[in-house]
Amino acid sequence: MPLPDETAYDILGLPLGAGAAEIKAAHLKAIRARRHSPREVNAAAATLRNPDQRLALDIQAPAPAQWPTALAETFADAAPETFLPPVRELGLPPLEALVVIRPDEVTAAWRPPAGEPPPFEPVDRYAVTLAVLPPVEVPE
């Protein structure tokens, strides 16, 4: 039984692009070698003789190892583009420029004036809290 990743090329011991004469010779050699069952060898040879099945098999084959090297050579002249400046150039703003929000100041700003009683008591779920503000990380 062939291994799960064994292709017809592996069963017959052929390279990609083998011709009809090579397929026939490899078919006879694989039958004599008895490494795989005759049914598997015959199926592999039939797959390589059928142009449609062979094309499907060739499409699924991994790219050769030299392909990335050729791709790197093709794009060697292209200048690398940087769309954003590096992070260290952006930097952080000075601490004096950051806005500091303190809970007591926010509550005091929304408290009604001291002399007037509020027209109604707000429901707890509508009370003034910092829960509506997004979390902000303060740098150390």
Residue pairs with C-beta under 8 A, 6 or more apart in sequence:
1 36
1 37
1 40
2 10
2 11
2 36
2 40
3 10
7 44
7 57
7 61
8 43
8 44
8 45
8 47
8 48
8 54
8 57
9 15
9 16
9 18
9 44
9 48
9 57
9 61
11 30
11 36
11 40
11 41
11 44
12 23
12 26
12 27
12 29
12 30
12 41
12 44
12 45
12 48
13 26
13 29
13 30
14 22
14 23
14 26
14 48
16 58
16 61
18 26
18 48
20 49
23 45
23 48
23 49
24 45
26 45
27 41
27 42
27 44
27 45
30 36
30 41
30 44
30 45
31 38
31 41
36 44
46 53
47 53
47 54
47 57
48 54
48 57
92 139
95 139
98 138
101 130
101 133
103 130
106 128
106 130
107 128
110 128
112 118
122 128
